[in-house]
Amino acid sequence: MSRSKSRLPAIPDPITGLVDPRLTGARCRGHAPLFDDQLDGEAPEQRSQRLAYAARICRGCPVAGPCRIAASEHDAHGMWGGHLHNPAGTPGRPKKAS
């Protein structure tokens, strides 16, 4: 009886596409809700304090610049590279037709 080598499952392409190597080492890793634009049931003052704290974390992040670039490449929401993108309740500019 021969033993086959155990293999790790292949990562599906859609998941691989979610990983941006430019953001390796980001200080926000594992703290996603802190950087969200809006949380359910959150009072405006709580939101302001949370986002101010998130912005302070971004200021010390080694990948803040690449993070801002990544945010500009897609429809980003929330705190990215120390900037709030597409805040809730604020209408965005219509995109130009190409």
PyRosetta script that sets phi, psi and omega in degrees:
from pyrosetta import init, pose_from_sequence

init()
pose = pose_from_sequence("MSRSKSRLPAIPDPITGLVDPRLTGARCRGHAPLFDDQLDGEAPEQRSQRLAYAARICRGCPVAGPCRIAASEHDAHGMWGGHLHNPAGTPGRPKKAS")
pose.set_psi(1, 125.6)
pose.set_omega(1, 179.3)
pose.set_phi(2, -98.9)
pose.set_psi(2, 144.8)
pose.set_omega(2, 178.6)
pose.set_phi(3, -96.4)
pose.set_psi(3, 132.6)
pose.set_omega(3, 175.6)
pose.set_phi(4, -89.7)
pose.set_psi(4, 147.8)
pose.set_omega(4, 178.4)
pose.set_phi(5, -68.8)
pose.set_psi(5, 137.0)
pose.set_omega(5, 177.8)
pose.set_phi(6, -76.9)
pose.set_psi(6, 138.2)
pose.set_omega(6, 179.8)
pose.set_phi(7, -117.2)
pose.set_psi(7, 149.2)
pose.set_omega(7, 172.9)
pose.set_phi(8, -78.8)
pose.set_psi(8, 146.9)
pose.set_omega(8, 178.9)
pose.set_phi(9, -65.6)
pose.set_psi(9, 146.4)
pose.set_omega(9, 178.0)
pose.set_phi(10, -70.6)
pose.set_psi(10, 142.8)
pose.set_omega(10, 177.7)
pose.set_phi(11, -82.0)
pose.set_psi(11, 125.8)
pose.set_omega(11, -179.6)
pose.set_phi(12, -62.9)
pose.set_psi(12, 145.6)
pose.set_omega(12, -178.5)
pose.set_phi(13, -53.5)
pose.set_psi(13, -42.2)
pose.set_omega(13, -179.7)
pose.set_phi(14, -59.7)
pose.set_psi(14, -34.5)
pose.set_omega(14, 179.0)
pose.set_phi(15, -74.4)
pose.set_psi(15, -40.8)
pose.set_omega(15, 177.8)
pose.set_phi(16, -57.8)
pose.set_psi(16, -36.6)
pose.set_omega(16, -179.8)
pose.set_phi(17, -67.0)
pose.set_psi(17, -16.8)
pose.set_omega(17, 179.6)
pose.set_phi(18, -81.4)
pose.set_psi(18, -15.1)
pose.set_omega(18, -177.4)
pose.set_phi(19, -89.8)
pose.set_psi(19, 122.9)
pose.set_omega(19, 178.5)
pose.set_phi(20, -111.3)
pose.set_psi(20, 109.1)
pose.set_omega(20, -176.3)
pose.set_phi(21, -61.5)
pose.set_psi(21, -19.6)
pose.set_omega(21, 178.1)
pose.set_phi(22, -66.9)
pose.set_psi(22, -19.6)
pose.set_omega(22, -175.3)
pose.set_phi(23, -100.2)
pose.set_psi(23, 10.5)
pose.set_omega(23, 176.8)
pose.set_phi(24, -62.5)
pose.set_psi(24, 128.7)
pose.set_omega(24, -179.3)
pose.set_phi(25, 92.5)
pose.set_psi(25, 8.2)
pose.set_omega(25, -179.7)
pose.set_phi(26, -64.6)
pose.set_psi(26, 138.6)
pose.set_omega(26, -178.5)
pose.set_phi(27, -73.0)
pose.set_psi(27, -15.1)
pose.set_omega(27, -179.5)
pose.set_phi(28, -82.6)
pose.set_psi(28, -8.9)
pose.set_omega(28, -176.2)
pose.set_phi(29, -52.5)
pose.set_psi(29, 125.5)
pose.set_omega(29, 179.2)
pose.set_phi(30, 85.6)
pose.set_psi(30, 1.1)
pose.set_omega(30, -178.2)
pose.set_phi(31, -125.0)
pose.set_psi(31, 34.3)
pose.set_omega(31, -173.2)
pose.set_phi(32, -49.9)
pose.set_psi(32, -47.4)
pose.set_omega(32, -176.4)
pose.set_phi(33, -59.7)
pose.set_psi(33, -30.0)
pose.set_omega(33, 179.3)
pose.set_phi(34, -60.2)
pose.set_psi(34, -30.6)
pose.set_omega(34, -174.4)
pose.set_phi(35, -100.1)
pose.set_psi(35, 1.5)
pose.set_omega(35, 178.2)
pose.set_phi(36, -67.6)
pose.set_psi(36, 151.4)
pose.set_omega(36, 179.5)
pose.set_phi(37, -64.1)
pose.set_psi(37, -43.0)
pose.set_omega(37, -173.3)
pose.set_phi(38, -148.4)
pose.set_psi(38, 140.6)
pose.set_omega(38, 176.4)
pose.set_phi(39, -117.7)
pose.set_psi(39, 142.7)
pose.set_omega(39, 179.6)
pose.set_phi(40, -59.1)
pose.set_psi(40, 134.4)
pose.set_omega(40, 175.7)
pose.set_phi(41, 73.7)
pose.set_psi(41, 12.3)
pose.set_omega(41, -177.2)
pose.set_phi(42, -90.7)
pose.set_psi(42, 130.9)
pose.set_omega(42, 177.3)
pose.set_phi(43, -73.5)
pose.set_psi(43, 152.1)
pose.set_omega(43, -179.4)
pose.set_phi(44, -54.6)
pose.set_psi(44, -39.1)
pose.set_omega(44, 179.6)
pose.set_phi(45, -67.0)
pose.set_psi(45, -40.2)
pose.set_omega(45, 177.6)
pose.set_phi(46, -63.0)
pose.set_psi(46, -43.0)
pose.set_omega(46, 179.9)
pose.set_phi(47, -61.0)
pose.set_psi(47, -45.0)
pose.set_omega(47, -179.9)
pose.set_phi(48, -61.0)
pose.set_psi(48, -44.5)
pose.set_omega(48, 179.5)
pose.set_phi(49, -65.2)
pose.set_psi(49, -42.5)
pose.set_omega(49, -179.3)
pose.set_phi(50, -62.6)
pose.set_psi(50, -45.9)
pose.set_omega(50, -178.4)
pose.set_phi(51, -69.7)
pose.set_psi(51, -32.2)
pose.set_omega(51, 175.4)
pose.set_phi(52, -64.7)
pose.set_psi(52, -40.5)
pose.set_omega(52, 177.1)
pose.set_phi(53, -64.9)
pose.set_psi(53, -42.6)
pose.set_omega(53, 178.3)
pose.set_phi(54, -61.1)
pose.set_psi(54, -41.4)
pose.set_omega(54, 179.7)
pose.set_phi(55, -63.7)
pose.set_psi(55, -37.0)
pose.set_omega(55, 177.0)
pose.set_phi(56, -64.2)
pose.set_psi(56, -39.2)
pose.set_omega(56, 177.2)
pose.set_phi(57, -63.5)
pose.set_psi(57, -42.9)
pose.set_omega(57, 179.9)
pose.set_phi(58, -60.9)
pose.set_psi(58, -39.3)
pose.set_omega(58, -177.3)
pose.set_phi(59, -59.6)
pose.set_psi(59, -30.5)
pose.set_omega(59, 179.7)
pose.set_phi(60, -96.6)
pose.set_psi(60, 8.6)
pose.set_omega(60, -175.4)
pose.set_phi(61, -83.1)
pose.set_psi(61, 135.1)
pose.set_omega(61, -179.8)
pose.set_phi(62, -71.1)
pose.set_psi(62, -12.8)
pose.set_omega(62, -178.6)
pose.set_phi(63, -119.0)
pose.set_psi(63, 26.9)
pose.set_omega(63, -178.4)
pose.set_phi(64, -60.1)
pose.set_psi(64, -42.1)
pose.set_omega(64, 179.7)
pose.set_phi(65, -62.7)
pose.set_psi(65, -54.2)
pose.set_omega(65, 176.7)
pose.set_phi(66, -59.6)
pose.set_psi(66, -31.0)
pose.set_omega(66, 178.7)
pose.set_phi(67, -65.2)
pose.set_psi(67, -44.4)
pose.set_omega(67, 177.4)
pose.set_phi(68, -61.7)
pose.set_psi(68, -39.2)
pose.set_omega(68, 178.5)
pose.set_phi(69, -65.3)
pose.set_psi(69, -45.4)
pose.set_omega(69, 178.9)
pose.set_phi(70, -60.1)
pose.set_psi(70, -40.2)
pose.set_omega(70, 179.2)
pose.set_phi(71, -64.2)
pose.set_psi(71, -35.2)
pose.set_omega(71, -179.1)
pose.set_phi(72, -73.6)
pose.set_psi(72, -16.4)
pose.set_omega(72, -177.9)
pose.set_phi(73, -85.3)
pose.set_psi(73, -8.9)
pose.set_omega(73, 177.5)
pose.set_phi(74, -148.6)
pose.set_psi(74, 178.9)
pose.set_omega(74, -176.7)
pose.set_phi(75, -79.5)
pose.set_psi(75, 73.8)
pose.set_omega(75, -175.6)
pose.set_phi(76, -75.8)
pose.set_psi(76, 144.4)
pose.set_omega(76, 174.5)
pose.set_phi(77, -129.1)
pose.set_psi(77, 143.5)
pose.set_omega(77, 177.9)
pose.set_phi(78, 96.0)
pose.set_psi(78, -163.9)
pose.set_omega(78, -176.2)
pose.set_phi(79, -86.8)
pose.set_psi(79, 119.6)
pose.set_omega(79, 178.2)
pose.set_phi(80, -132.4)
pose.set_psi(80, 119.4)
pose.set_omega(80, 176.9)
pose.set_phi(81, 58.8)
pose.set_psi(81, 30.7)
pose.set_omega(81, 177.9)
pose.set_phi(82, 86.4)
pose.set_psi(82, 3.7)
pose.set_omega(82, -179.9)
pose.set_phi(83, -121.5)
pose.set_psi(83, 139.7)
pose.set_omega(83, 178.2)
pose.set_phi(84, -85.6)
pose.set_psi(84, 121.0)
pose.set_omega(84, -178.9)
pose.set_phi(85, -104.5)
pose.set_psi(85, 132.6)
pose.set_omega(85, 176.6)
pose.set_phi(86, 49.0)
pose.set_psi(86, 59.3)
pose.set_omega(86, 179.4)
pose.set_phi(87, -60.3)
pose.set_psi(87, 144.5)
pose.set_omega(87, -179.4)
pose.set_phi(88, -60.2)
pose.set_psi(88, 140.3)
pose.set_omega(88, 177.5)
pose.set_phi(89, 85.7)
pose.set_psi(89, -5.1)
pose.set_omega(89, 178.3)
pose.set_phi(90, -109.0)
pose.set_psi(90, 121.9)
pose.set_omega(90, 179.5)
pose.set_phi(91, -67.7)
pose.set_psi(91, 139.4)
pose.set_omega(91, 177.9)
pose.set_phi(92, -89.5)
pose.set_psi(92, 163.1)
pose.set_omega(92, 175.4)
pose.set_phi(93, -71.7)
pose.set_psi(93, 141.7)
pose.set_omega(93, 175.4)
pose.set_phi(94, -65.5)
pose.set_psi(94, 142.5)
pose.set_omega(94, 178.8)
pose.set_phi(95, -73.1)
pose.set_psi(95, 143.4)
pose.set_omega(95, 177.6)
pose.set_phi(96, -73.0)
pose.set_psi(96, 142.3)
pose.set_omega(96, 175.4)
pose.set_phi(97, -73.7)
pose.set_psi(97, 137.7)
pose.set_omega(97, -179.2)
pose.set_phi(98, -95.8)
pose.dump_pdb("model.pdb")
